Amino acid sequence: MEIKEYKIFAPACEASSQEVNYNLTIDEDLTELLPYINREIESARFNPKASFLKFMHEGHKVVLDHSTVSIAKFADEDSAMKFAGEIMDMLSDIKARKDSIEPDNTAFEPPSVIEVLKLLPRKAPCNECGYPACMAFAAALRQEEAEPRDCKVLVGQEDGEEKLAALENLLGM
Ligand code: SF4
């Protein structure tokens, strides 16, 4: 399994960050391997209908979609390519061991709006996220139409990073 080419596809949304994301095009379609990856990687969030899977590795989001591997938030190209090499090794290893792994076709169920809401500051209506209330923002997060860091109240809190990490984990980001 090898990388054929890579492109920067979008800057990470944090205004204070210089981090960027990469799309890697690889030399094979990962679709058939996804149930095996879903079994092997604990943080995997699998969508069998759409044939894509995402997971977190060393604090970076990885999305597998057919022949594309997206990796997020890197300060420079060297660290991104080093990480990409690790991911390719990981996927190649799972592929090599495929016959001894029981495939898992379980789809990731997103958390309820209430579960998401419990992790928000609930100081609304402050509207700093662009939504009329925390409930509406929670619904948008669940639909992947917003990012946790859009809640400026949470970002500004002393334990904000900890809470953001918990929120991202709940949402499978
Ligand atoms: S910015 Fe945060 S606290 Fe304010 S309404 Fe949005 S989600 Fe709620």
Backbone and ligand atoms as CSV (ligand in chain L), in Angstrom:
chain,resi,resn,atom,element,x,y,z
A,1,MET,N,N,0.844,-1.186,0.000
A,1,MET,CA,C,0.000,0.000,0.000
A,1,MET,C,C,0.894,1.256,0.000
A,2,GLU,N,N,0.673,2.116,-0.975
A,2,GLU,CA,C,1.561,3.283,-1.081
A,2,GLU,C,C,0.789,4.570,-1.377
A,3,ILE,N,N,1.398,5.686,-1.036
A,3,ILE,CA,C,0.820,7.001,-1.333
A,3,ILE,C,C,1.214,7.381,-2.762
A,4,LYS,N,N,0.207,7.722,-3.570
A,4,LYS,CA,C,0.501,8.136,-4.958
A,4,LYS,C,C,0.757,9.641,-5.035
A,5,GLU,N,N,-0.073,10.389,-4.294
A,5,GLU,CA,C,0.136,11.844,-4.266
A,5,GLU,C,C,-0.556,12.425,-3.042
A,6,TYR,N,N,-0.213,13.658,-2.701
A,6,TYR,CA,C,-0.893,14.298,-1.573
A,6,TYR,C,C,-1.075,15.784,-1.861
A,7,LYS,N,N,-2.118,16.322,-1.253
A,7,LYS,CA,C,-2.432,17.746,-1.432
A,7,LYS,C,C,-2.899,18.321,-0.108
A,8,ILE,N,N,-2.579,19.578,0.108
A,8,ILE,CA,C,-3.180,20.306,1.229
A,8,ILE,C,C,-4.613,20.600,0.807
A,9,PHE,N,N,-5.602,20.228,1.659
A,9,PHE,CA,C,-6.979,20.436,1.188
A,9,PHE,C,C,-7.722,21.547,1.898
A,10,ALA,N,N,-7.314,21.911,3.113
A,10,ALA,CA,C,-7.992,23.025,3.782
A,10,ALA,C,C,-7.233,23.373,5.035
A,11,PRO,N,N,-7.170,24.631,5.368
A,11,PRO,CA,C,-6.557,24.971,6.651
A,11,PRO,C,C,-7.452,24.530,7.786
A,12,ALA,N,N,-6.848,24.143,8.913
A,12,ALA,CA,C,-7.657,23.866,10.096
A,12,ALA,C,C,-8.374,25.141,10.483
A,13,CYS,N,N,-9.518,25.011,11.132
A,13,CYS,CA,C,-10.383,26.185,11.310
A,13,CYS,C,C,-9.924,27.140,12.406
A,14,GLU,N,N,-9.016,26.701,13.296
A,14,GLU,CA,C,-8.619,27.601,14.365
A,14,GLU,C,C,-7.861,28.794,13.801
A,15,ALA,N,N,-8.370,29.967,14.086
A,15,ALA,CA,C,-7.757,31.165,13.541
A,15,ALA,C,C,-6.336,31.359,14.041
A,16,SER,N,N,-6.058,30.882,15.263
A,16,SER,CA,C,-4.743,31.089,15.852
A,16,SER,C,C,-3.730,30.059,15.365
A,17,SER,N,N,-4.172,29.113,14.569
A,17,SER,CA,C,-3.304,28.000,14.206
A,17,SER,C,C,-2.788,28.126,12.775
A,18,GLN,N,N,-1.561,27.621,12.578
A,18,GLN,CA,C,-1.004,27.547,11.233
A,18,GLN,C,C,-1.104,26.110,10.718
A,19,GLU,N,N,-1.849,25.283,11.407
A,19,GLU,CA,C,-1.904,23.868,11.068
A,19,GLU,C,C,-2.728,23.649,9.794
A,20,VAL,N,N,-2.326,22.642,9.032
A,20,VAL,CA,C,-3.048,22.357,7.791
A,20,VAL,C,C,-3.365,20.862,7.706
A,21,ASN,N,N,-4.265,20.551,6.786
A,21,ASN,CA,C,-4.735,19.188,6.581
A,21,ASN,C,C,-4.258,18.680,5.221
A,22,TYR,N,N,-4.156,17.364,5.104
A,22,TYR,CA,C,-3.667,16.775,3.846
A,22,TYR,C,C,-4.608,15.689,3.362
A,23,ASN,N,N,-4.774,15.606,2.063
A,23,ASN,CA,C,-5.458,14.494,1.410
A,23,ASN,C,C,-4.402,13.644,0.714
A,24,LEU,N,N,-4.331,12.383,1.084
A,24,LEU,CA,C,-3.390,11.474,0.440
A,24,LEU,C,C,-4.180,10.570,-0.506
A,25,THR,N,N,-3.742,10.443,-1.721
A,25,THR,CA,C,-4.345,9.469,-2.635
A,25,THR,C,C,-3.454,8.239,-2.633
A,26,ILE,N,N,-4.050,7.081,-2.322
A,26,ILE,CA,C,-3.237,5.868,-2.243
A,26,ILE,C,C,-3.540,4.936,-3.419
A,27,ASP,N,N,-2.747,3.885,-3.528
A,27,ASP,CA,C,-2.818,3.054,-4.728
A,27,ASP,C,C,-3.846,1.929,-4.646
A,28,GLU,N,N,-4.746,1.981,-3.645
A,28,GLU,CA,C,-5.823,0.995,-3.631
A,28,GLU,C,C,-7.061,1.521,-2.921
A,29,ASP,N,N,-8.190,0.866,-3.199
A,29,ASP,CA,C,-9.454,1.240,-2.568
A,29,ASP,C,C,-9.566,0.502,-1.229
A,30,LEU,N,N,-9.794,1.256,-0.168
A,30,LEU,CA,C,-9.814,0.678,1.187
A,30,LEU,C,C,-11.176,0.110,1.589
A,31,THR,N,N,-12.177,0.261,0.739
A,31,THR,CA,C,-13.553,-0.073,1.148
A,31,THR,C,C,-13.672,-1.465,1.780
A,32,GLU,N,N,-13.110,-2.474,1.140
A,32,GLU,CA,C,-13.252,-3.845,1.667
A,32,GLU,C,C,-12.502,-4.045,2.976
A,33,LEU,N,N,-11.518,-3.213,3.218
A,33,LEU,CA,C,-10.712,-3.352,4.435
A,33,LEU,C,C,-11.347,-2.657,5.652
A,34,LEU,N,N,-12.319,-1.770,5.396
A,34,LEU,CA,C,-12.870,-0.945,6.485
A,34,LEU,C,C,-13.437,-1.760,7.656
A,35,PRO,N,N,-14.191,-2.856,7.433
A,35,PRO,CA,C,-14.691,-3.619,8.586
A,35,PRO,C,C,-13.568,-4.213,9.446
A,36,TYR,N,N,-12.451,-4.499,8.862
A,36,TYR,CA,C,-11.306,-5.050,9.607
A,36,TYR,C,C,-10.619,-3.935,10.402
A,37,ILE,N,N,-10.548,-2.773,9.787
A,37,ILE,CA,C,-9.982,-1.606,10.488
A,37,ILE,C,C,-10.898,-1.231,11.651
A,38,ASN,N,N,-12.205,-1.330,11.408
A,38,ASN,CA,C,-13.189,-1.021,12.449
A,38,ASN,C,C,-12.995,-1.940,13.653
A,39,ARG,N,N,-12.656,-3.180,13.409
A,39,ARG,CA,C,-12.409,-4.127,14.496
A,39,ARG,C,C,-11.111,-3.820,15.237
A,40,GLU,N,N,-10.094,-3.418,14.511
A,40,GLU,CA,C,-8.753,-3.306,15.088
A,40,GLU,C,C,-8.477,-1.971,15.781
A,41,ILE,N,N,-9.135,-0.909,15.341
A,41,ILE,CA,C,-8.828,0.417,15.894
A,41,ILE,C,C,-9.954,0.858,16.823
A,42,GLU,N,N,-9.618,1.025,18.079
A,42,GLU,CA,C,-10.637,1.280,19.099
A,42,GLU,C,C,-11.434,2.559,18.846
A,43,SER,N,N,-10.745,3.581,18.371
A,43,SER,CA,C,-11.434,4.867,18.189
A,43,SER,C,C,-12.157,4.972,16.848
A,44,ALA,N,N,-12.236,3.854,16.099
A,44,ALA,CA,C,-12.834,3.908,14.754
A,44,ALA,C,C,-14.312,4.274,14.800
A,45,ARG,N,N,-14.719,5.133,13.877
A,45,ARG,CA,C,-16.126,5.493,13.679
A,45,ARG,C,C,-16.450,5.114,12.240
A,46,PHE,N,N,-17.199,4.029,12.080
A,46,PHE,CA,C,-17.432,3.446,10.756
A,46,PHE,C,C,-18.817,3.808,10.245
A,47,ASN,N,N,-18.872,4.208,8.992
A,47,ASN,CA,C,-20.146,4.449,8.328
A,47,ASN,C,C,-20.217,3.491,7.140
A,48,PRO,N,N,-20.790,2.285,7.338
A,48,PRO,CA,C,-20.809,1.291,6.260
A,48,PRO,C,C,-21.582,1.745,5.026
A,49,LYS,N,N,-22.676,2.513,5.241
A,49,LYS,CA,C,-23.483,2.940,4.087
A,49,LYS,C,C,-22.689,3.852,3.168
A,50,ALA,N,N,-21.949,4.763,3.761
A,50,ALA,CA,C,-21.174,5.713,2.955
A,50,ALA,C,C,-19.766,5.200,2.669
A,51,SER,N,N,-19.439,4.029,3.226
A,51,SER,CA,C,-18.109,3.424,3.011
A,51,SER,C,C,-16.978,4.359,3.404
A,52,PHE,N,N,-17.105,4.957,4.580
A,52,PHE,CA,C,-15.945,5.679,5.089
A,52,PHE,C,C,-15.798,5.424,6.586
A,53,LEU,N,N,-14.610,5.643,7.060
A,53,LEU,CA,C,-14.286,5.378,8.471
A,53,LEU,C,C,-13.331,6.455,8.935
A,54,LYS,N,N,-13.522,6.912,10.166
A,54,LYS,CA,C,-12.570,7.878,10.701
A,54,LYS,C,C,-12.124,7.442,12.085
A,55,PHE,N,N,-10.950,7.874,12.457
A,55,PHE,CA,C,-10.443,7.558,13.787
A,55,PHE,C,C,-9.403,8.595,14.186
A,56,MET,N,N,-9.082,8.601,15.486
A,56,MET,CA,C,-8.054,9.504,15.998
A,56,MET,C,C,-6.776,8.713,16.221
A,57,HIS,N,N,-5.649,9.322,15.862
A,57,HIS,CA,C,-4.355,8.684,16.125
A,57,HIS,C,C,-3.367,9.779,16.522
A,58,GLU,N,N,-2.832,9.651,17.723
A,58,GLU,CA,C,-1.868,10.628,18.244
A,58,GLU,C,C,-2.387,12.058,18.127
A,59,GLY,N,N,-3.674,12.235,18.388
A,59,GLY,CA,C,-4.265,13.570,18.391
A,59,GLY,C,C,-4.641,14.111,17.026
A,60,HIS,N,N,-4.472,13.309,15.982
A,60,HIS,CA,C,-4.828,13.756,14.629
A,60,HIS,C,C,-6.017,12.932,14.114
A,61,LYS,N,N,-6.942,13.619,13.458
A,61,LYS,CA,C,-8.059,12.893,12.854
A,61,LYS,C,C,-7.629,12.283,11.524
A,62,VAL,N,N,-8.034,11.021,11.314
A,62,VAL,CA,C,-7.734,10.316,10.066
A,62,VAL,C,C,-9.068,9.874,9.468
A,63,VAL,N,N,-9.294,10.175,8.197
A,63,VAL,CA,C,-10.524,9.752,7.525
A,63,VAL,C,C,-10.148,8.900,6.318
A,64,LEU,N,N,-10.744,7.710,6.259
A,64,LEU,CA,C,-10.494,6.788,5.143
A,64,LEU,C,C,-11.735,6.758,4.265
A,65,ASP,N,N,-11.579,7.053,3.007
A,65,ASP,CA,C,-12.717,7.131,2.088
A,65,ASP,C,C,-12.253,6.633,0.720
A,66,HIS,N,N,-12.570,5.376,0.428
A,66,HIS,CA,C,-12.140,4.740,-0.820
A,66,HIS,C,C,-10.610,4.821,-0.959
A,67,SER,N,N,-10.096,5.572,-1.930
A,67,SER,CA,C,-8.646,5.633,-2.109
A,67,SER,C,C,-8.042,6.913,-1.529
A,68,THR,N,N,-8.801,7.570,-0.664
A,68,THR,CA,C,-8.307,8.810,-0.060
A,68,THR,C,C,-8.136,8.643,1.446
A,69,VAL,N,N,-7.005,9.090,1.934
A,69,VAL,CA,C,-6.741,9.124,3.379
A,69,VAL,C,C,-6.518,10.590,3.734
A,70,SER,N,N,-7.398,11.133,4.572
A,70,SER,CA,C,-7.255,12.529,5.003
A,70,SER,C,C,-6.673,12.559,6.403
A,71,ILE,N,N,-5.695,13.412,6.589
A,71,ILE,CA,C,-5.071,13.542,7.911
A,71,ILE,C,C,-5.092,15.027,8.283
A,72,ALA,N,N,-5.366,15.292,9.569
A,72,ALA,CA,C,-5.667,16.675,9.953
A,72,ALA,C,C,-4.699,17.265,10.963
A,73,LYS,N,N,-4.487,18.557,10.778
A,73,LYS,CA,C,-3.811,19.429,11.734
A,73,LYS,C,C,-2.327,19.138,11.915
A,74,PHE,N,N,-1.563,19.579,10.939
A,74,PHE,CA,C,-0.106,19.444,11.016
A,74,PHE,C,C,0.565,20.804,10.865
A,75,ALA,N,N,1.607,20.991,11.662
A,75,ALA,CA,C,2.316,22.269,11.649
A,75,ALA,C,C,3.234,22.377,10.442
A,76,ASP,N,N,3.706,21.255,9.923
A,76,ASP,CA,C,4.601,21.293,8.763
A,76,ASP,C,C,4.499,20.000,7.965
A,77,GLU,N,N,5.035,20.057,6.762
A,77,GLU,CA,C,4.915,18.920,5.855
A,77,GLU,C,C,5.687,17.694,6.349
A,78,ASP,N,N,6.838,17.921,6.958
A,78,ASP,CA,C,7.640,16.788,7.439
A,78,ASP,C,C,6.879,15.955,8.465
A,79,SER,N,N,6.253,16.637,9.427
A,79,SER,CA,C,5.522,15.887,10.448
A,79,SER,C,C,4.304,15.206,9.840
A,80,ALA,N,N,3.671,15.852,8.850
A,80,ALA,CA,C,2.511,15.238,8.193
A,80,ALA,C,C,2.927,13.971,7.446
A,81,MET,N,N,4.042,14.032,6.742
A,81,MET,CA,C,4.472,12.867,5.957
A,81,MET,C,C,4.964,11.725,6.851
A,82,LYS,N,N,5.575,12.092,7.976
A,82,LYS,CA,C,5.990,11.055,8.942
A,82,LYS,C,C,4.745,10.344,9.476
A,83,PHE,N,N,3.756,11.135,9.834
A,83,PHE,CA,C,2.492,10.578,10.333
A,83,PHE,C,C,1.831,9.724,9.238
A,84,ALA,N,N,1.822,10.234,8.012
A,84,ALA,CA,C,1.199,9.494,6.900
A,84,ALA,C,C,1.867,8.133,6.743
A,85,GLY,N,N,3.189,8.091,6.894
A,85,GLY,CA,C,3.909,6.822,6.792
A,85,GLY,C,C,3.468,5.847,7.879
A,86,GLU,N,N,3.259,6.367,9.088
A,86,GLU,CA,C,2.798,5.511,10.198
A,86,GLU,C,C,1.412,4.936,9.890
A,87,ILE,N,N,0.547,5.789,9.344
A,87,ILE,CA,C,-0.816,5.334,9.027
A,87,ILE,C,C,-0.777,4.277,7.923
A,88,MET,N,N,0.049,4.490,6.927
A,88,MET,CA,C,0.157,3.500,5.849
A,88,MET,C,C,0.676,2.171,6.388
A,89,ASP,N,N,1.643,2.230,7.303
A,89,ASP,CA,C,2.159,0.995,7.915
A,89,ASP,C,C,1.054,0.289,8.697
A,90,MET,N,N,0.267,1.081,9.417
A,90,MET,CA,C,-0.826,0.524,10.220
A,90,MET,C,C,-1.850,-0.178,9.317
A,91,LEU,N,N,-2.219,0.485,8.231
A,91,LEU,CA,C,-3.215,-0.091,7.318
A,91,LEU,C,C,-2.652,-1.333,6.613
A,92,SER,N,N,-1.390,-1.266,6.235
A,92,SER,CA,C,-0.765,-2.424,5.576
A,92,SER,C,C,-0.716,-3.614,6.521
A,93,ASP,N,N,-0.441,-3.340,7.797
A,93,ASP,CA,C,-0.385,-4.419,8.796
A,93,ASP,C,C,-1.755,-5.078,8.946
A,94,ILE,N,N,-2.806,-4.260,9.014
A,94,ILE,CA,C,-4.165,-4.823,9.145
A,94,ILE,C,C,-4.498,-5.636,7.896
A,95,LYS,N,N,-4.118,-5.129,6.756
A,95,LYS,CA,C,-4.384,-5.864,5.508
A,95,LYS,C,C,-3.658,-7.214,5.516
A,96,ALA,N,N,-2.426,-7.218,5.988
A,96,ALA,CA,C,-1.638,-8.463,6.001
A,96,ALA,C,C,-2.231,-9.492,6.969
A,97,ARG,N,N,-2.885,-9.001,8.042
A,97,ARG,CA,C,-3.452,-9.900,9.044
A,97,ARG,C,C,-4.950,-10.139,8.845
A,98,LYS,N,N,-5.476,-9.647,7.755
A,98,LYS,CA,C,-6.926,-9.630,7.503
A,98,LYS,C,C,-7.601,-10.989,7.738
A,99,ASP,N,N,-6.970,-12.071,7.306
A,99,ASP,CA,C,-7.610,-13.396,7.403
A,99,ASP,C,C,-7.784,-13.866,8.845
A,100,SER,N,N,-7.047,-13.257,9.760
A,100,SER,CA,C,-7.173,-13.664,11.164
A,100,SER,C,C,-8.022,-12.681,11.973
A,101,ILE,N,N,-8.606,-11.688,11.307
A,101,ILE,CA,C,-9.432,-10.678,11.989
A,101,ILE,C,C,-10.892,-10.894,11.620
A,102,GLU,N,N,-11.761,-10.857,12.627
A,102,GLU,CA,C,-13.188,-10.961,12.339
A,102,GLU,C,C,-13.711,-9.585,11.942
A,103,PRO,N,N,-14.259,-9.430,10.756
A,103,PRO,CA,C,-14.712,-8.094,10.338
A,103,PRO,C,C,-15.855,-7.589,11.219
A,104,ASP,N,N,-15.866,-6.289,11.437
A,104,ASP,CA,C,-16.896,-5.660,12.267
A,104,ASP,C,C,-17.608,-4.604,11.430
A,105,ASN,N,N,-18.856,-4.880,11.079
A,105,ASN,CA,C,-19.618,-3.946,10.241
A,105,ASN,C,C,-20.523,-3.025,11.054
A,106,THR,N,N,-20.254,-2.941,12.346
A,106,THR,CA,C,-21.077,-2.095,13.212
A,106,THR,C,C,-20.892,-0.617,12.863
A,107,ALA,N,N,-22.000,0.048,12.628
A,107,ALA,CA,C,-21.936,1.486,12.314
A,107,ALA,C,C,-21.838,2.311,13.593
A,108,PHE,N,N,-21.087,3.397,13.533
A,108,PHE,CA,C,-20.979,4.312,14.674
A,108,PHE,C,C,-22.298,5.063,14.845
A,109,GLU,N,N,-22.814,5.034,16.070
A,109,GLU,CA,C,-24.040,5.775,16.373
A,109,GLU,C,C,-23.657,7.100,17.009
A,110,PRO,N,N,-23.996,8.209,16.399
A,110,PRO,CA,C,-23.652,9.502,17.009
A,110,PRO,C,C,-24.375,9.676,18.340
A,111,PRO,N,N,-23.798,10.434,19.268
A,111,PRO,CA,C,-24.442,10.650,20.567
A,111,PRO,C,C,-25.725,11.456,20.396
A,112,SER,N,N,-26.567,11.404,21.397
A,112,SER,CA,C,-27.803,12.196,21.350
A,112,SER,C,C,-27.470,13.681,21.555
A,113,VAL,N,N,-28.392,14.540,21.180
A,113,VAL,CA,C,-28.219,15.986,21.379
A,113,VAL,C,C,-28.031,16.283,22.868
A,114,ILE,N,N,-28.747,15.570,23.714
A,114,ILE,CA,C,-28.654,15.802,25.166
A,114,ILE,C,C,-27.251,15.442,25.668
A,115,GLU,N,N,-26.702,14.342,25.176
A,115,GLU,CA,C,-25.342,13.953,25.585
A,115,GLU,C,C,-24.332,15.028,25.197
A,116,VAL,N,N,-24.502,15.578,24.002
A,116,VAL,CA,C,-23.594,16.638,23.540
A,116,VAL,C,C,-23.799,17.895,24.384
A,117,LEU,N,N,-25.056,18.218,24.617
A,117,LEU,CA,C,-25.400,19.426,25.382
A,117,LEU,C,C,-24.766,19.421,26.775
A,118,LYS,N,N,-24.698,18.249,27.389
A,118,LYS,CA,C,-24.145,18.141,28.743
A,118,LYS,C,C,-22.691,18.596,28.810
A,119,LEU,N,N,-21.986,18.565,27.687
A,119,LEU,CA,C,-20.577,18.959,27.680
A,119,LEU,C,C,-20.369,20.413,27.262
A,120,LEU,N,N,-21.465,21.114,26.987
A,120,LEU,CA,C,-21.366,22.532,26.610
A,120,LEU,C,C,-21.566,23.419,27.842
A,121,PRO,N,N,-21.105,24.665,27.792
A,121,PRO,CA,C,-21.196,25.548,28.971
A,121,PRO,C,C,-22.631,25.865,29.386
A,122,ARG,N,N,-23.552,25.811,28.451
A,122,ARG,CA,C,-24.971,26.134,28.700
A,122,ARG,C,C,-25.133,27.499,29.379
A,123,LYS,N,N,-24.404,28.476,28.819
A,123,LYS,CA,C,-24.545,29.841,29.335
A,123,LYS,C,C,-25.394,30.681,28.384
A,124,ALA,N,N,-26.049,29.998,27.512
A,124,ALA,CA,C,-26.807,30.666,26.474
A,124,ALA,C,C,-27.966,31.475,27.060
A,125,PRO,N,N,-28.523,32.397,26.302
A,125,PRO,CA,C,-28.134,32.651,24.918
A,125,PRO,C,C,-27.007,33.681,24.808
A,126,CYS,N,N,-25.819,33.201,24.471
A,126,CYS,CA,C,-24.727,34.159,24.248
A,126,CYS,C,C,-24.448,34.296,22.751
A,127,ASN,N,N,-24.855,33.268,21.982
A,127,ASN,CA,C,-24.795,33.313,20.499
A,127,ASN,C,C,-23.394,33.413,19.920
A,128,GLU,N,N,-22.364,33.246,20.736
A,128,GLU,CA,C,-21.007,33.425,20.202
A,128,GLU,C,C,-20.600,32.320,19.231
A,129,CYS,N,N,-21.361,31.242,19.212
A,129,CYS,CA,C,-21.085,30.160,18.254
A,129,CYS,C,C,-21.830,30.381,16.943
A,130,GLY,N,N,-22.706,31.387,16.927
A,130,GLY,CA,C,-23.493,31.638,15.716
A,130,GLY,C,C,-24.843,30.946,15.753
A,131,TYR,N,N,-25.129,30.233,16.837
A,131,TYR,CA,C,-26.424,29.554,16.987
A,131,TYR,C,C,-27.201,30.244,18.111
A,132,PRO,N,N,-28.539,30.158,18.058
A,132,PRO,CA,C,-29.344,30.891,19.041
A,132,PRO,C,C,-29.220,30.379,20.473
A,133,ALA,N,N,-28.803,29.119,20.635
A,133,ALA,CA,C,-28.694,28.551,21.986
A,133,ALA,C,C,-27.799,27.319,21.939
A,134,CYS,N,N,-27.372,26.892,23.124
A,134,CYS,CA,C,-26.493,25.708,23.196
A,134,CYS,C,C,-27.167,24.477,22.585
A,135,MET,N,N,-28.470,24.352,22.766
A,135,MET,CA,C,-29.193,23.184,22.229
A,135,MET,C,C,-29.056,23.123,20.707
A,136,ALA,N,N,-29.216,24.262,20.058
A,136,ALA,CA,C,-29.101,24.304,18.596
A,136,ALA,C,C,-27.670,24.003,18.168
A,137,PHE,N,N,-26.711,24.500,18.941
A,137,PHE,CA,C,-25.306,24.226,18.636
A,137,PHE,C,C,-25.001,22.736,18.822
A,138,ALA,N,N,-25.562,22.135,19.871
A,138,ALA,CA,C,-25.363,20.702,20.112
A,138,ALA,C,C,-25.907,19.889,18.932
A,139,ALA,N,N,-27.061,20.283,18.428
A,139,ALA,CA,C,-27.653,19.574,17.286
A,139,ALA,C,C,-26.761,19.709,16.051
A,140,ALA,N,N,-26.185,20.898,15.870
A,140,ALA,CA,C,-25.297,21.124,14.717
A,140,ALA,C,C,-24.015,20.298,14.856
A,141,LEU,N,N,-23.500,20.200,16.065
A,141,LEU,CA,C,-22.306,19.377,16.289
A,141,LEU,C,C,-22.597,17.922,15.941
A,142,ARG,N,N,-23.740,17.460,16.379
A,142,ARG,CA,C,-24.116,16.062,16.136
A,142,ARG,C,C,-24.217,15.781,14.637
A,143,GLN,N,N,-24.653,16.776,13.880
A,143,GLN,CA,C,-24.791,16.626,12.423
A,143,GLN,C,C,-23.489,16.951,11.680
A,144,GLU,N,N,-22.427,17.220,12.440
A,144,GLU,CA,C,-21.126,17.594,11.862
A,144,GLU,C,C,-21.229,18.862,11.021
A,145,GLU,N,N,-22.137,19.760,11.442
A,145,GLU,CA,C,-22.285,21.040,10.743
A,145,GLU,C,C,-21.554,22.154,11.487
A,146,ALA,N,N,-20.957,21.822,12.622
A,146,ALA,CA,C,-20.200,22.796,13.413
A,146,ALA,C,C,-19.016,22.086,14.050
A,147,GLU,N,N,-18.071,22.875,14.541
A,147,GLU,CA,C,-16.879,22.342,15.219
A,147,GLU,C,C,-16.966,22.715,16.691
A,148,PRO,N,N,-16.517,21.841,17.595
A,148,PRO,CA,C,-16.559,22.175,19.027
A,148,PRO,C,C,-15.942,23.536,19.338
A,149,ARG,N,N,-14.854,23.886,18.634
A,149,ARG,CA,C,-14.171,25.151,18.923
A,149,ARG,C,C,-14.964,26.382,18.493
A,150,ASP,N,N,-16.080,26.165,17.816
A,150,ASP,CA,C,-16.946,27.303,17.498
A,150,ASP,C,C,-17.594,27.862,18.752
A,151,CYS,N,N,-17.630,27.065,19.820
A,151,CYS,CA,C,-18.140,27.569,21.110
A,151,CYS,C,C,-17.009,28.350,21.774
A,152,LYS,N,N,-17.067,29.672,21.615
A,152,LYS,CA,C,-15.978,30.528,22.121
A,152,LYS,C,C,-15.935,30.554,23.646
A,153,VAL,N,N,-17.064,30.300,24.264
A,153,VAL,CA,C,-17.099,30.257,25.732
A,153,VAL,C,C,-16.250,29.085,26.222
A,154,LEU,N,N,-16.423,27.946,25.594
A,154,LEU,CA,C,-15.664,26.752,25.980
A,154,LEU,C,C,-14.165,26.952,25.719
A,155,VAL,N,N,-13.848,27.506,24.566
A,155,VAL,CA,C,-12.444,27.743,24.219
A,155,VAL,C,C,-11.764,28.642,25.257
A,156,GLY,N,N,-12.524,29.612,25.777
A,156,GLY,CA,C,-11.949,30.572,26.716
A,156,GLY,C,C,-11.890,30.089,28.158
A,157,GLN,N,N,-12.471,28.951,28.439
A,157,GLN,CA,C,-12.489,28.464,29.826
A,157,GLN,C,C,-11.123,27.911,30.236
A,158,GLU,N,N,-10.873,27.963,31.552
A,158,GLU,CA,C,-9.586,27.483,32.072
A,158,GLU,C,C,-9.359,26.011,31.721
A,159,ASP,N,N,-10.416,25.190,31.864
A,159,ASP,CA,C,-10.305,23.765,31.531
A,159,ASP,C,C,-10.916,23.472,30.158
A,160,GLY,N,N,-10.906,24.499,29.302
A,160,GLY,CA,C,-11.539,24.377,27.986
A,160,GLY,C,C,-10.970,23.258,27.123
A,161,GLU,N,N,-9.631,23.142,27.095
A,161,GLU,CA,C,-9.013,22.127,26.237
A,161,GLU,C,C,-9.441,20.720,26.649
A,162,GLU,N,N,-9.516,20.518,27.947
A,162,GLU,CA,C,-9.944,19.216,28.473
A,162,GLU,C,C,-11.381,18.911,28.042
A,163,LYS,N,N,-12.235,19.926,28.159
A,163,LYS,CA,C,-13.639,19.740,27.794
A,163,LYS,C,C,-13.811,19.575,26.285
A,164,LEU,N,N,-13.006,20.306,25.527
A,164,LEU,CA,C,-13.066,20.168,24.069
A,164,LEU,C,C,-12.644,18.767,23.649
A,165,ALA,N,N,-11.618,18.236,24.320
A,165,ALA,CA,C,-11.148,16.880,24.005
A,165,ALA,C,C,-12.256,15.855,24.294
A,166,ALA,N,N,-12.951,16.054,25.416
A,166,ALA,CA,C,-14.042,15.143,25.784
A,166,ALA,C,C,-15.170,15.221,24.748
A,167,LEU,N,N,-15.439,16.440,24.305
A,167,LEU,CA,C,-16.493,16.649,23.308
A,167,LEU,C,C,-16.109,16.005,21.977
A,168,GLU,N,N,-14.877,16.217,21.567
A,168,GLU,CA,C,-14.416,15.630,20.301
A,168,GLU,C,C,-14.439,14.110,20.369
A,169,ASN,N,N,-14.093,13.566,21.525
A,169,ASN,CA,C,-14.099,12.117,21.696
A,169,ASN,C,C,-15.533,11.573,21.605
A,170,LEU,N,N,-16.447,12.265,22.268
A,170,LEU,CA,C,-17.859,11.834,22.228
A,170,LEU,C,C,-18.394,11.846,20.798
A,171,LEU,N,N,-17.988,12.866,20.042
A,171,LEU,CA,C,-18.492,13.018,18.682
A,171,LEU,C,C,-17.722,12.175,17.670
A,172,GLY,N,N,-16.662,11.523,18.142
A,172,GLY,CA,C,-15.861,10.705,17.234
A,172,GLY,C,C,-15.076,11.530,16.251
A,173,MET,N,N,-14.623,12.712,16.703
A,173,MET,CA,C,-13.880,13.603,15.799
A,173,MET,C,C,-12.377,13.364,15.892
L,1,SF4,S1,S,-21.083,29.854,22.236
L,1,SF4,FE1,FE,-21.161,28.042,23.558
L,1,SF4,S2,S,-22.198,28.763,25.445
L,1,SF4,FE2,FE,-22.645,30.255,23.827
L,1,SF4,S3,S,-24.620,29.608,22.910
L,1,SF4,FE3,FE,-22.955,28.709,21.673
L,1,SF4,S4,S,-22.654,26.677,22.582
L,1,SF4,FE4,FE,-23.775,27.873,24.098
